[in-house]
Amino acid sequence: MTDPHSRPRFVTLEGLEGAGKSTAMAFVREWFEARGETVLCTREPGGTPLAEELRTVLKAVREEPVAASTELLLMFAARAQHVERVIRPALVEGRVVICDRFTDSTRAYQGAGRGLSMVTIDQLAAVAHSGCDPELTFWLDVPVTLGLERAANREAADRFEQETLTFFERVRGGFESLSEREPARVRRVDATCSLNDVRAQIETELEAAHGG
């Protein structure tokens, strides 16, 4: 029998707007809970009152252009608070943490998308969440146009969703590079499929990651 403590405890979901991360999170949570795990679901930027305030600042449409470096630092400020107040304590308590976005989003959006230094991003990650990295990441992959069409049907576009197609193509390429560089951790899920197929892909990867 597989030791439950060998299972990944910190799982993240990544992808473009409209990729279906919220639905995928429910699938992951159900899988862990069916195995007797206590699960905490959270999101980034956000997860604490202060981090949620920073989320609002980051996503708000505004006349003043936001410098890429400002965006980057606000992301990590929210993340540092989230990790110290929510994620790390939950992991210490033995819970499984499932997070909608984490530093891979920063690498894809602010790194590949905005062109900021990956070295700088990794340095900030070491400050914001040293020793607290996801063990398993699902990349919900959809073509840019499909993701944006889905997102447009939900609500008014936020500051990120108003970016250009070229920007989102760079972001998608950033996620692809991460999956190629870390295939054992970053598992690609074809999110163009039906919900049943997406669930099946996720469950297959969870079984593989946990040795059955």
N, C-alpha and C positions, 0 to 999 in steps of 0.2 A: 504493500500500500504506500502510495506517495505521501511523504511527510508534508502536511499542510504548511509548515513553516518554510518549506523550500519554494513555495509559490511566490511569484512577484507580489509585493505588498503595495507598491506605488505604480499605478497604471495611468497613462495619459492618453487623451484622444486629440488628434490634430487634423487639420485640413482647412480648406478654403471656406468662405461663407457659403452656406447652403449645402455643405457636405453631408449633413445628417449626424453631427456629433452628439447631439442631445439624445436622439433615438438610440444610437450606438451605446451611449453611456448606460441607458436602461438595460440593454442586453448584457453588458459586462456586469452590471450590478446584480442582475438576476442570476447570472452564472455563479458568481461568488457566494451569494446568499444561499443558493441551493446546496452549497457545500459547507454551510454552517459558519460562514465568515460574517463579521460585523463590518459594514461598509460605510464609508463617508464619501459622498459625492460633492464636488465643489467645482469652482470655475476660475478662470483667469482672463483678463485682470479682474480681481474681485475676491470674494470669499470671506472678507471681514468688512465691518462697516467702513473703515478707512480705505481699504483697497477698493471697495465698491464706489466710494467717492472719486477715487482716482480713475476708475473705469469710466465714470460719467464724464470726467474731464477729457480723457483720451478719445472717447467716441463722439463727443459733441461736435456738430458742424459749426464752424466759426469763421469769421472773416479773417482773423489774424492767422497767417500761415504758421504751422507748428514745425519747428526745426526737427530734423530727424534725430538729432542727439537729445533734444528735449523729450521726444516721444520714447526713446530708448530708456532714458533715466527714469521716467515716470513708470514705465513698465516694470523695471526692476525694483523701484520703490514699493509698488503694489505687491510684487512677488515676495520681497523680503518680509513684509508684514504678514502676508498670507502663510508663508512657510513657518515663521516663528510662532504665530498665534493659532494656526489651524493644522497644517499638514504635518509638521514634525511631531507635535503632541499626539496626534491621532496614530501615527506610525509607532511611537513609543508605547502607546496603549495596546498595540497589537491589532489595530484595525487595518483594513484594506482601504487605501485612498484612491479614488478615481477622479481625475481632474480633467476638465474640458480646457485644454491648452496649457502649455507650460513653456519652458525656455526654447523648445524646438520652434514654437511659433515666432519667438523673437528672432531666432536664426533665419527663419524663412521670410518674415515680413520686414523686419528692420535690417537684417543682414542681406539676404538675396534681393528683397524688394526695394529697400532704401539705399543699399550699397554701403552700409556701415561695416566696419571691420569685424570679422568673426573673432579675431583675437581679443578685441575689446569686449565683445559680447561674452566670450568665455571667461574673461577676467571679472566682469560684473556678476556673472553666474556664480563664480567662486565666492564672491562677497555675499551675494543674496541668499544662496542656499547650499553652502558647502556641505558635502556629505549627504545631501538630500536630492537624489536624482531618480527619475523614473526608471524602473527595471523593465517595463514593457510599454510600448507606445503603438497605438493603432493610428495609421495615417489613412483617413477616409478620403480617397482620391476621386475627384470628379473633374471633368473638363471645366475650364473657367466659365464659359458661357452658361453651362447648365447650372453650376453653383450659384451664379449671380441671378439667374432666372428664378431659382428656388427662393433665394434670399429676398428678392423683390416682392414676392408674394406674401411675405410675412409682415413687414412693417416698413416705415420710411427708412431710406438708406442713411446709415450713420457715416461718419467721416471716412472710415476705411472703405466702406462699400461704395463710396463715390469715386474711388480710385479708378485708373484706366485699366483696360484689358491688358495692356503691356505690363503694368505693375503686377497684376495677378498672375500673369504667365511666369514672371520671374519668381513670384512667391511659390507657385506650384513646382517650378524647377528646384527651388530651395528644398522643399519637402522631398522631392525625388532624390536629390543629392544626399540628404540625410539617410534615406532608406537604403541607398546604395552603400553608404559609408558604414552604417551600423545595422546590417540586415538581421542580426540576432535580436536586436531590441525593437527596431522600427519595422512594423509589419504593415505592408500595404493592403488595404481593403478596397475592392472595387465597389465604390459607393453609387455607381450607376445602376446596379442590380436592384431587384426587388428587395423589400425589407426581409423576407425570409432568407434570401440568398446572403444578404449582408450579415444577418444573425449567424448563419451557418459558417461563413468565413471567419467571423470573430470567435465562435465557439471552437472551430478547428485550431485556430492559432492559440487560444487559451489552453486547450488540451495539450498541444505540442509544447508550449512553454512550461507546462506543469508536469510533463512526463506522463500524461494520461490521467 
